[in-house]
Amino acid sequence: MCAALSAREHGAEVLVLERAPEPLAGGNSRFTAGAMRTVYRSVDDLMTLMPELTKAERARTDFGAYTAEQFYDDLGRVTQYRCDPELAQALVERSFDTLQWMRGKGVRFLPLYGRQSFEVDGRVRFWGGLTVEAWGGGPGLVEALTRACTQAGIAIQYGAQGTELMTERGEVRGVRTPTEEYAASAVVLACGGFESNAAWRARHLGPGWDLARVRGTRFNTGDGIRMATRIGAAVRGHWSGCHAVQWDANAPEYGDLSVGDGFQKHSYPFGILVNRDGKRFVDEGADFRNYTYAIYGGEVLKQPGQVAWQVFDTKCDGLLRDEYRIREVSRTQADTLAGLAERMEGIDARAFLATVAEFNAAIDSTVAFDPTVKDGRCTHGVIPAKSNWARSISEPPFTAYQVTCGVTFTFGGLHVDATARVLDQAGEPISGLYAAGELVGGLFYHNYPGGTGLTSGAVFGRLAGKGAAECER
């Protein structure tokens, strides 16, 4: 939609082909919670995105700042410095301006209070570099952009699956669907990765990934990648990597819009995570959840039965996100740890109790607990260690949530330059072909900073639309 709006803004006639039926349109964006990572210098910058912020909100909230340098550092660190520097520069430097542009198109934003802030000493503090979300979450974002497209005179055709790119003398000149041909001076591919294609997941991500649940749309099966590579487009990026989170063990195979992102379970840094053998297997407090949640789903997939349990005591009640209170949650509770173990399906109860006892005894209780910073409250002498936010599992009632792996999107995709042009095997642009969103390869490797996906889609969509419009001239 950002590509369509940008192309229209630059004078092009635009048609959007949407594979899904209208109620499911918008790809993964509709299934997200709507968080968007962006550079901002102060609350004054945020006010240009969220002018509805009241004086009282500004007075009691520490919004901090998120500089371009911090964004670069986070993107580099979590991708092990494999991300393409030119793509990274376009993403970071254009992030705030692009959100302002979206605001001008009618997209509203608000602070991520419920998921990215805690109240400490009477002040609400944001953490993890993520402050902004779209009003109404993913559905609200898609609805706002669709409304903007309609007002701009952009036609949208639903239930239209692109199957082939039309070319003429090496230039892209349109798209074929099973029933129609659409001639065009340029095409923007913005149709997601291949996470909804179980065969491709097993082929590229590895054995067992065909068993993972899909967090979002069922329609992201690699169509854009397939069409582009058939005409000579180069691929790029981490093809054996993906964004995958801890997802409710009893969630359906694909995303459910009636629940939305509620199947995710992201408060694990404040408890412990154990497998069916009763053992911990990751450092739950290695970093803010923004920088670990996208890889820990894959760690759960490696465990026996592809499941694990997040375990908390009553001290954590005020820290758990809203998704832990949905009606569909896979949850069990007991007044004793032994009673909890009896109710945790398939777990080795004796090993679990030993794990909790060993963990509790290893905590450095001389360090104060603070959920808004990496507090250094850690364990000593247990493997894996917990680096931050370690507190004993000791105050009843005790609660456990069963999770599995939910795939968000795949990291491998098309070779795209910093202006969103798709490149061929020789590194040359394919005339008339642009790409944006999750099928762009080269940005994410190994891991992903939370909230970057929607921002990337918007930034490169805007660039792609501008470039596509220039092909008309």
N, C-alpha and C positions, 0 to 999 in steps of 0.2 A: 504493500500500500504506500509506503514511503517512496518507493521507486516510481509508482504510478503518479503520485502527487507531484514529485519533482519533475518528471517528464512533462506533465501537463503545465506546470509552472513555466517551463521553458518552451512552451509553444506546440508541443506534440499532441496529436490525437492518440488516445490511449485506450486499449482494451485489456482488461484483467481476465485471464483464464484461471479459474479456481477449480481444482480437481474435486473438492468436497462439495456435498450439498450445502445449501446456505446455512442451516443451523449449526454445521460443524466447520464452517469456513474460517480461515485464519491460521491454519497449520498449528504448530506448537504454541504460537503466541496466545491463542485463545485458552490454552490449558495452563499458562503460567500464572504466577501471583503478581506479575507486572513490575518487578523490581528492575531499575535501570541504573547502572553504574555510570557516574559522570564526574568530571572535574568540577569543583567549585571552590572559590576562595573564602567565602564567608556566608553568613546567613543572608547578606544583601544579594548575593548571586542567586541563592535559593528563592528569594522573594520574587525574582523575575519569572521563575517557573511556577511558584506557588504563592501568588499574591493574596490568597485567602488566609495565610498564616496570621493569627491574631497577635496583638501585643503580649497577651498573657502567655501564649505558646512560646513566643520568642524569649520571654523573660525567664521561663522555667526550664528551657531546653538548651543543652549544649550541643549544637549541630557540628561544631568543629569546622574543619576544612578538609578537602581532598584534592591535593595538588596534582598537576600533571606528573611530577616526579614520583609521587606515591603510586599513581596509576601504572606508570612504566615499571616501577619496582615490583608491584604485585603481579602484573602480567608476566614479567620476566621470571620472577621467582617461581611461580607455580607451574610455568611451562618449561622449567629447567633451561631457560634462555634460548629455547628453540623457536620462539615465535618470530615471524618475519618482521624485521624492524620497520619497513616501510608501511606494512599493513598496520602494525602497532601504532605508528605515528599518526596515520589517518584516523584510527579509532580514538586514540587519546585526545589528540588536538581538536578533533571535530565533535567530541562527545557533547559538551555543554551547548555549543552553538546549534547542534542538531536538535537537542531537546527544546531549546528556545524556538526553533523553527517549527517543531511539532506543536508547541503551545500555540503558535500563531495559526496553525491549521485546526485548532479546536480540541487538541488533546490536553486534558487537565492532569495535574500531578499533585501528590500529597506526600508528607513524610512517612517513612516506613516505621511508624511508632511500634506497632505490634510485634515486629520480627527483628528489628535492628537497634533497639534501645532498651535500656533498663533504668529504673529510678534508683539513684544512689545519693544518699544524704540530701534528699529533697529535690535533686536535679535530675532531669531526664537526659541521659547521655547516649549518643549514638556511637557505634563502634563498627570496625571492619570496613570502613570506606564506602558504605552503601547506605544512602539516605533517602533516595527518591523512588517512588513507585507510581505507576499510572493509576488514575482514578478508576475504580471498578476492577482493578487487577487486569489480567489478560483479556477477559471478555470485554471489559470497559475500553481497553486500548483498541481492540479490533473494531468495536462498534463506533468509536470516535473516528478512527481512520476511514472506515467504510462510509460514514456520514460525510466526511470531508471529500472523499472521492465522488460520491453522488452529487454533492453540491458543486464540484468542479466539472461535472459533465463527463466523468469517466465511466465507461460501460463495464459492468462486471458480469461475466457469464459463469454460472455455477454448474458443477457436474461436468466440467470440461477438462479431461486429462490429456495433457500434452504427451504425444508419443514419438514425435520426430521433428527435428529442425529442418526447415526448408532452406536450401542453399542455392546460390547462383554464382558461378565462377569464384568459389571459395568464400563468398560473403553470405551471412545469414539473412534470409529474406522472409522469414515467417515460421509458423508452427502448424503442424498437423495434429489433429485429434482423431479418434477412431471414425468420426463422421464428417469432419470439416477440415478445410484448409484456410488459414488466416495469414494473408500476406502482410508484411510489415517491413519497415526500413531498419528495424532493430528489435531484438528480443532481450528481455531481462529474465534470467532464471532466478527464482526466489522461492523454490519449492522444497527446501529442507534437505536433510541428509538421508541416510538409509536405515535409520534405527528401527523402522517399522517393517523391515524386510528380514525375517528370521534367518533365511538362507544366507544373505549377505553378512549378517552379524556373525554367524558361525564361521563363514569363510574368512572374514577380515579381522574380527575381534578375537576369535578363537573358540575352541570347544567349550560348550556350556552356555555361551552367550545367546544361543537360540532359546534358552529357557528363561531369560530375563523378561520381566514385564516392561511394557512401554508406558511411560508417564503421560504421553500426549496423544497426538493424532495417529490414526491408523494409516493415514495417506502418505506419509513420508517414506516412500519405498525406493528412493534413489532415481526417480524419473529424470530429473534435471541432469544429474551426473551421467546417466546412461545416454541421454540424447546428445550431450555435448561431446562425450568421448567418442561417439560414433562418427563425428565429423572432424575428429583430430584434436580435440581439446586435451591438454595435459592435466594430470591429476597431481595433487600435492597434499602434504600434511601427514598427520598421524593416523594412518588407516587402521591401525590395530588399537586405537584409543577412542574413548568416548566419555561423555558426561553421564555418570550413573550414580544414583543416590540410594539411600535407605528408604524403602517404600513399604507400605503395609503388606504384610505377608498374604493377606486375603484380598488384595486389590484385584480387579479384573485384568485381563490381558492387555487392554489399551485404556487410555484415560477415560474417565467418567466425568462429564461436565457438571453433573449434579453434585459431585464432591469436589471437583476442581483439583487444586494442589493439596487438598487436605490429607491425601494418603502419604505425603512425605512426612518424615520424622527427623527433625533437625536439631533437637535439643540434647543430643547425645554427648556434647562436651561436658555436661554437668552430671552425668552418671557413668555407668560402665556398660560395655558391649561384650556379650558372651555368646559363644556358639553352642551347638548341641552337646559338645564335649564338656561344657561348663567352663571353658577357658576364654580369657580375653585374647584378642588377636590384633588390635590396633591401639595406637596412642589416641584416645578419645580427645585429649586436650592438646594435640600437637599445634593447633593454630585456631583462630576463629573459624567457626563452621563455614563461613564464606569460602575458605581456602582449602577445606578438606571434604566437604559434603559431596562434591562431584566425583571423588575417587573412592569413597568408602562404600558406595554401593557395589563396586566391583570387588572389594574385599569381602563383602558379605556373600557374593556369588561364589566365592572360592570355598566357603565353609560347607560342612556336611549338610546336605539337604537344601543348600542355597538359602538358608535362613539363619537368623541370629535374634538375640533378645537385647533390647535396651532396658537397663534396670536402674530405678531411682528409689530414693526414700522420700519421706514427707518434706524434707528440707528443700527439695527441688520443685515443690508444687507451684510456687510463684514464678518459676523460671521457665516452665514448659510452655511452648508455643500453642496457639489455638488449635493446631491440627491434632493435638493429643486429646482433644475433647470432642471430636466428631463422633457421631452415632456409629459409624462403620469401623471404628478402631478395633484392632486385634490386641486386647489388653487383658491382663489378669492382675489380681491384687490379693494380698494376704497380710495378716498381722505379724507373721514371723517369716524369716527367710526360708526356713524349712517348709513352711506351708506354701510359700511362693514357688519353691522348687517343685513341689508336687503338682502345681498347676501349670508349669511351663512345659508345654508339649515336647516330648522326646528328649528332654535334657538329662544329662548325667548329674543327678541331684548332689551326690557326695562331692564330686569335683567342683560343682558350682559353689557350694558352701565353703569349700577350702579356698577357692579363688577369691571370694568376698572377704574372708578372714585375712588372707595374705595381703590383699589390696588395702584393707582398712589399717593394717599394722604398718604399712609402708609409707603412709602419708606424712609429709612434713607439715605438721600443724602449727609451726611457728610463723608461717607465712599467711597473711590475711587473704581471705577469699574476696575477689572482685570480678564480677562477670563482664565488666566493660573494658577491661584491659587483659593482656596476657599476664596474669598475676604471678606466675612462677610457683604457685602452690602445687608441688609435684610429689611424686613417689620416689622412693629409693629402694633398690634391691629387688624389684619385680620386673618381669619381662612379659609384655612390653611395659615400659614406664608410662606414666601419665604426666605430661609436662606442665599443664596448667589446670586450674579449677578442680583439683583433687579434693574431694570430701568423702568422708566415710559413708558407707551404706549401712546405717545403724538405727535410724529413727523410724518406727512403724507409723502408718502402714507402708508396705513395700509394693512397688508396682513394676510390672514388666510389660513391654510392648514388643510383639513379634514382627520382625521386618525381613524383607527380601531385597532384591536388586530391582530398581526401576531405571531404565535407560531414558535419558532425556534427548540427547542428540549425539551423532557421531562426529569425530574430529576430521576425518579424511574427506577431501572434496576436490574441487577444481582449482587449478592454478589461476589466480586472479591478481592483477596488479593493484596499486594503490588508488586507481581511479575506477576500479570495479570491472575493468575489461578482462574477459577470459582470454588466456594465452594458449598457444599451441605448443607442440613438443619442442619447437625451436625457440620458444620464449617470445614469439611475436603475437600481437593481438589478433584475434579472429574478428574480422570486420563485422560489426552489427551484433556482437554477442557480449552480454554483460551478466554478472551474477552478484547476488547478495544473500546474506543470511547464513544458515547452517551448512549450506553446501560449499561455502568458501573454505578452501584448505589453506593451512599455513599460519593460522592465528593461534590455535590451541593445541598443545602437546601435553600429554600425561595428565593435565589437570586444567582447572578453569576458575577464574575469579567470579564469584556469584554476581549476577546482575549484568554481566558483560554481553550476553547473547542478544537480548533485545536491543541494547545500544548498538552493537555491531550491525544488526539487521537494519536499524534505522540509518546509521551513518553510511554504510555501503549501499543501501537502497537509494538514499538520496543522491549519492555519487553516480550510481548506475542509471538512475532516471535522467539525470542531466546529460550524461554521455549518450544515452540512447536517443534523446531528443535532438542532439546535435547531428545525428546520422540522417535526420530528415532534411537538413539544409543543403 
